[in-house]
Each structure stands twice: as C-alpha cells, then as structure tokens.
Amino acid sequence: MTTIIGIEHKDAAIIVADSQTTDSSGYIYSHHSVQKIAERGPYLIAGSGEVLPCDIAQHVWEPPVPTKADKKDLYHFMIARAMPSLRKCLSDNGYNFDEDNKELRFQFIIALGGEIFDIDQECSVSKTEHGVYAAGSGAAYALGALHAGADAYEAMEIASKLTAFTAGPYLSKTQPRHIK
C-alpha cells in the first residue's frame, strides 16, 4: 500500500514515492533504510503491493542491460528481454504467479533510459501517451492531481490526505533521457 508517481519529461524521467509501508492489518512500517525506489544498474524500480515481488525486483533481480541496438526501442526490449528475466527471477525466488488471486498483487513503475514503463502483476508492459503514471493505493488521487496541474510533490501530498496508506517523507529519483 503506497503511492508511486512516474513522469516522463522531454529530457528525463522522475519517479516519486512515499515512505510508508502498511500491512494488511493496518500496521505502519517506516524506516530510513527501506526505500521504495531502487537503482539496479541502468534501471530505477519502484514497487507497490505485495512486499515479496517488490523485494525481489529491487534487491535480487539482475536486470539485462540494453545494447545500443536495444536502446532504439526500449518498449520492445522491456517486453522481449527485461520482463522474461524479471518473471524468471520472481519465480526462482518463491513468487507464485499461479495463485488464484484476481486482486492487484503488485505493480512496478520502472524507468530505463529516461522512459517510464508501467509493469503489472503478470509482468505486462504498458506505456501512455501523456507520460504520467501512478501505482499503489493512492494512484487514482495522485493521477487526478497531476492531470489537474499539481506537480509530483503536490500530487503526493494530495494522495496522502485521501488515503491512510500514503505518507511522507517523499523520495524522488531522476534519470536522464536516453537520446535515440
């Protein structure tokens, strides 16, 4: 339970995340060493939902590095190379994709080459024309605020006022845009 925002700008991508983790009973965890945005090689990975897939993606996965040719189409690279690698890593480390659970189990906002990719619980890759993304329990509030003109930090603040599962301080990481 969290709020993550990803925004693609012309020259960079930014990911902003809150710092509160809440378990299913409502217990709140917050610690300076637990951060929701991890740097894994050339990737920024922010996760929401179940802790196990987030921990694996952010601390265990060794993501493939795109070649010069791959950088010409990072969307294809994410589908063809990165997500099969992540899916295998998740399975190899105890994550069960076959559970009969129809609820959203996890969602990642990943930046690579200054582009944002929205990854769902099946490791499907989505992109949007407007370059604005959000994940977690405060996602709808944050997206609404962003589309109404708020900046990323204002949107996080709005989300934190409307859901008990989001709280500051907010962490952000910026990644320069890869020039094709």
Sine and cosine of phi, psi and omega as CSV:
sin_phi,cos_phi,sin_psi,cos_psi,sin_omega,cos_omega
0.00,0.00,0.87,-0.50,-0.18,-0.98
-0.18,-0.98,0.01,-1.00,0.19,-0.98
-0.69,-0.72,0.79,-0.61,0.05,-1.00
-0.79,-0.62,0.68,-0.73,0.05,-1.00
-0.85,-0.53,0.68,-0.73,0.12,-0.99
-0.80,-0.60,0.75,-0.66,-0.01,-1.00
-0.74,-0.67,0.80,-0.60,0.11,-0.99
-1.00,-0.04,0.84,-0.55,0.14,-0.99
-0.96,-0.27,0.15,-0.99,-0.01,-1.00
-0.85,0.52,-0.62,0.79,-0.10,-1.00
-0.93,-0.36,-0.04,1.00,-0.04,-1.00
-0.21,-0.98,0.28,-0.96,0.15,-0.99
-0.91,-0.41,0.57,-0.82,0.06,-1.00
-0.79,-0.61,0.67,-0.75,0.12,-0.99
-0.86,-0.51,0.73,-0.69,0.03,-1.00
-0.82,-0.58,0.69,-0.72,0.00,-1.00
-0.68,-0.73,0.45,-0.89,0.12,-0.99
-0.99,0.15,-0.01,-1.00,-0.09,-1.00
-0.86,-0.51,0.19,0.98,-0.03,-1.00
-0.98,-0.20,0.69,-0.72,0.15,-0.99
-0.89,-0.46,0.73,-0.68,-0.03,-1.00
-0.80,-0.60,0.78,-0.63,0.02,-1.00
-1.00,0.09,0.05,-1.00,-0.10,-0.99
-0.90,0.43,-0.33,0.94,0.03,-1.00
-1.00,0.02,-0.10,0.99,0.00,-1.00
0.99,-0.15,-0.01,1.00,0.02,-1.00
-0.93,0.37,0.71,-0.70,-0.06,-1.00
-0.98,-0.19,0.77,-0.64,0.09,-1.00
-0.91,-0.41,0.68,-0.73,0.10,-1.00
-0.43,-0.90,0.82,-0.57,-0.01,-1.00
-0.48,-0.88,0.64,-0.77,-0.08,-1.00
-0.87,0.50,-0.45,0.89,-0.01,-1.00
-0.99,0.12,-0.23,0.97,0.02,-1.00
-0.99,-0.11,0.95,-0.33,-0.01,-1.00
-0.85,-0.52,0.61,-0.79,-0.10,-1.00
-1.00,0.04,-0.04,1.00,0.07,-1.00
-0.84,-0.54,0.88,-0.48,0.00,-1.00
-0.91,-0.41,0.56,-0.83,0.12,-0.99
-0.98,-0.18,0.86,-0.51,0.04,-1.00
-0.82,-0.57,0.99,-0.11,-0.08,-1.00
0.87,0.49,-0.78,-0.63,-0.02,-1.00
-0.99,0.13,0.12,0.99,-0.07,-1.00
-0.98,-0.21,0.55,-0.84,0.32,-0.95
-0.94,-0.34,0.80,-0.60,-0.06,-1.00
-0.82,-0.57,0.86,-0.52,0.08,-1.00
-0.86,-0.51,0.72,-0.70,-0.07,-1.00
-0.80,-0.60,0.51,-0.86,0.09,-1.00
-0.72,-0.70,0.38,-0.92,0.01,-1.00
0.98,-0.19,-0.60,-0.80,-0.04,-1.00
-0.85,0.53,0.64,-0.77,-0.07,-1.00
-0.94,0.33,-0.64,0.77,-0.08,-1.00
-0.84,0.55,-0.80,0.60,0.00,-1.00
-0.90,0.44,-0.54,0.84,0.05,-1.00
-0.91,0.42,-0.72,0.70,0.01,-1.00
-0.88,0.47,-0.68,0.73,-0.01,-1.00
-0.90,0.44,-0.75,0.67,-0.04,-1.00
-0.90,0.44,-0.60,0.80,-0.10,-0.99
-1.00,0.00,-0.31,0.95,-0.11,-0.99
-0.76,-0.64,-0.28,0.96,-0.06,-1.00
-0.91,-0.41,-0.67,0.74,-0.08,-1.00
-0.86,0.52,0.73,-0.68,0.13,-0.99
-0.96,-0.27,1.00,0.05,-0.12,-0.99
-0.92,0.38,0.55,-0.83,0.03,-1.00
-0.92,0.39,0.56,-0.83,0.01,-1.00
-1.00,-0.09,0.80,-0.60,-0.02,-1.00
-0.93,0.36,0.63,-0.77,0.09,-1.00
-0.98,0.19,0.09,-1.00,0.06,-1.00
-0.85,0.53,-0.67,0.75,0.02,-1.00
-0.91,0.42,-0.65,0.76,0.01,-1.00
-0.88,0.47,-0.55,0.83,-0.06,-1.00
-0.91,0.41,-0.26,0.96,0.03,-1.00
-0.95,0.31,-0.39,0.92,0.01,-1.00
-0.52,-0.85,0.98,0.18,-0.05,-1.00
-0.92,0.39,-0.49,0.87,0.06,-1.00
-0.86,0.50,-0.75,0.66,0.04,-1.00
-0.88,0.48,-0.70,0.71,0.02,-1.00
-0.84,0.55,-0.70,0.71,0.00,-1.00
-0.88,0.48,-0.66,0.75,-0.01,-1.00
-0.95,0.31,-0.74,0.67,-0.15,-0.99
-0.99,0.15,-0.50,0.87,-0.10,-0.99
-0.86,-0.51,-0.76,0.65,-0.12,-0.99
-0.94,0.34,-0.74,0.68,-0.07,-1.00
-0.94,0.35,-0.61,0.79,0.13,-0.99
-0.87,0.50,-0.60,0.80,0.04,-1.00
-0.90,0.43,-0.71,0.71,0.02,-1.00
-0.91,0.42,-0.71,0.71,-0.01,-1.00
-0.85,0.52,-0.69,0.72,0.02,-1.00
-0.90,0.44,-0.69,0.72,0.01,-1.00
-0.88,0.48,-0.69,0.72,0.03,-1.00
-0.87,0.50,-0.75,0.66,0.00,-1.00
-0.88,0.47,-0.71,0.70,-0.02,-1.00
-0.89,0.45,-0.37,0.93,-0.04,-1.00
-0.94,-0.33,0.41,0.91,0.18,-0.98
0.99,-0.12,0.03,1.00,0.02,-1.00
-0.99,0.13,0.77,-0.64,-0.06,-1.00
-0.98,-0.19,0.97,-0.24,0.05,-1.00
-0.95,0.30,-0.33,0.94,-0.11,-0.99
-1.00,0.06,-0.05,1.00,0.04,-1.00
-0.82,0.58,0.67,-0.75,-0.01,-1.00
-1.00,0.09,0.93,0.36,-0.03,-1.00
-0.82,-0.57,0.91,-0.41,-0.07,-1.00
-1.00,0.06,-0.17,0.99,0.02,-1.00
-0.97,0.26,0.41,-0.91,0.07,-1.00
-0.90,0.44,0.87,-0.49,-0.08,-1.00
-1.00,-0.10,-0.62,0.79,0.09,-1.00
-0.37,-0.93,0.33,-0.94,0.07,-1.00
-0.49,-0.87,0.69,-0.72,0.04,-1.00
-0.90,-0.44,0.59,-0.81,0.24,-0.97
-0.94,-0.35,0.89,-0.45,-0.07,-1.00
-0.86,-0.51,0.72,-0.69,0.12,-0.99
-0.95,-0.30,0.69,-0.72,0.07,-1.00
-0.55,-0.84,0.83,-0.56,-0.01,-1.00
0.89,0.46,0.44,0.90,-0.01,-1.00
0.98,0.20,0.16,0.99,0.10,-1.00
-0.96,-0.30,0.51,-0.86,0.02,-1.00
-0.97,-0.23,0.65,-0.76,0.06,-1.00
-0.78,-0.63,0.75,-0.66,0.03,-1.00
-0.99,-0.13,0.88,-0.48,-0.09,-1.00
-0.91,-0.41,0.82,-0.57,-0.01,-1.00
-0.99,-0.11,-0.06,-1.00,-0.11,-0.99
-0.92,0.40,-0.17,0.99,0.10,-0.99
-0.98,-0.19,0.07,1.00,-0.08,-1.00
0.92,0.39,0.52,0.85,0.14,-0.99
-0.99,0.15,0.55,-0.84,-0.08,-1.00
-0.95,-0.31,0.77,-0.63,0.04,-1.00
-0.79,-0.62,0.50,-0.86,0.10,-0.99
-0.69,-0.72,0.38,-0.92,0.02,-1.00
-0.76,-0.65,0.53,-0.85,-0.03,-1.00
-0.88,0.47,-0.57,0.82,-0.08,-1.00
-0.99,0.11,-0.11,0.99,0.12,-0.99
0.93,0.36,0.36,0.93,0.00,-1.00
-0.87,-0.49,0.78,-0.62,-0.10,-1.00
-0.73,-0.68,0.42,-0.91,0.12,-0.99
-0.44,-0.90,0.48,-0.88,0.01,-1.00
-0.63,-0.78,0.37,-0.93,0.08,-1.00
0.99,-0.12,-0.03,-1.00,-0.09,-1.00
-0.91,0.41,-0.41,0.91,0.03,-1.00
-0.99,-0.15,0.17,0.99,-0.10,-1.00
-0.84,0.54,-0.75,0.67,-0.06,-1.00
-0.89,0.46,-0.64,0.77,0.01,-1.00
-0.92,0.40,-0.70,0.72,-0.01,-1.00
-0.90,0.43,-0.69,0.72,0.02,-1.00
-0.88,0.47,-0.69,0.73,0.03,-1.00
-0.86,0.50,-0.69,0.73,0.00,-1.00
-0.91,0.42,-0.68,0.73,0.01,-1.00
-0.88,0.47,-0.70,0.72,-0.01,-1.00
-0.94,0.34,-0.33,0.94,0.06,-1.00
-1.00,0.01,-0.01,1.00,0.08,-1.00
0.93,-0.36,-0.01,1.00,0.02,-1.00
-0.95,0.31,0.48,-0.88,0.15,-0.99
-0.99,0.12,0.06,-1.00,-0.10,-0.99
-0.86,0.50,-0.66,0.75,-0.02,-1.00
-0.95,0.32,-0.62,0.78,0.08,-1.00
-0.89,0.45,-0.64,0.77,0.02,-1.00
-0.90,0.43,-0.63,0.78,0.05,-1.00
-0.91,0.42,-0.66,0.75,0.01,-1.00
-0.89,0.45,-0.67,0.74,0.04,-1.00
-0.89,0.46,-0.73,0.69,0.02,-1.00
-0.86,0.51,-0.63,0.77,-0.03,-1.00
-0.93,0.38,-0.42,0.91,0.05,-1.00
-0.98,0.18,-0.33,0.94,-0.12,-0.99
-0.94,-0.33,-0.17,0.99,0.08,-1.00
-0.66,-0.75,0.67,-0.74,0.00,-1.00
-0.96,0.28,-0.14,0.99,-0.09,-1.00
-0.99,-0.12,0.24,0.97,0.00,-1.00
-0.72,-0.69,0.74,-0.67,0.04,-1.00
-0.39,-0.92,0.48,-0.88,0.07,-1.00
-0.98,0.22,0.02,-1.00,0.05,1.00
-0.94,0.33,0.34,-0.94,-0.04,-1.00
-0.98,-0.22,0.66,-0.75,0.01,-1.00
-0.94,-0.34,0.64,-0.77,0.08,-1.00
-0.72,-0.70,0.51,-0.86,0.11,-0.99
-0.69,-0.72,0.65,-0.76,-0.01,-1.00
-0.90,-0.44,0.62,-0.79,0.03,-1.00
-0.79,-0.61,0.82,-0.57,0.01,-1.00
-0.87,0.49,0.53,-0.85,0.00,-1.00
-0.96,0.28,0.74,-0.68,0.09,-1.00
-0.97,0.25,0.77,-0.64,0.02,-1.00
-1.00,0.00,0.85,-0.52,-0.04,-1.00
-0.98,0.21,0.00,0.00,0.00,0.00
